Amino acid sequence: MSIARNDIDENIDEAFSKEELKKKIEKGKLVRVYMIDEPEVEDYIKEYTNGATSRFIEDANKEGKCIHTGKKTKTIAYFAKSY
């Protein structure tokens, strides 16, 4: 595995609550969360985290709860903040 890939893997983290997401974003992490793929949800997360945006969104094989609404979803988003 390349050095760059190792750096990326070391900086990806997961969050299961909005508070946890915000703390990890503040530490400069790329954070993986379940999220309903709707603009309103992404806009809320951006505002709540003071500017974090989704870097990419993918479909998951298993179901989880949206970090904002609590609804079931199979969509995963990776959020980070530019510094």
C-alpha positions, 0 to 999 in steps of 0.5 A: 500500500502506498504512503498516500493511501496509508495517510488517507486511511489514518485520517478517516473516522466514523461518527454516529452522532452530530456531536461526534461528527463535529468533534472529529471534523474539528480535529481535521478528520475525514468523517464517514456518516450515514446520511439521507442524500437530500440537500437539506440534510447536507446543508444542515451538516455544513452549518452545524459543523461550521463549514464541513462539506461532503467529499463523496457519497456512496451507497452502502451494503448495509443500512444505518441511521441518518446522522441528522434525521435518524431515518434508515438509509443505505447512503454513506457520506464522507465529510471534511473541512478545508483549512 
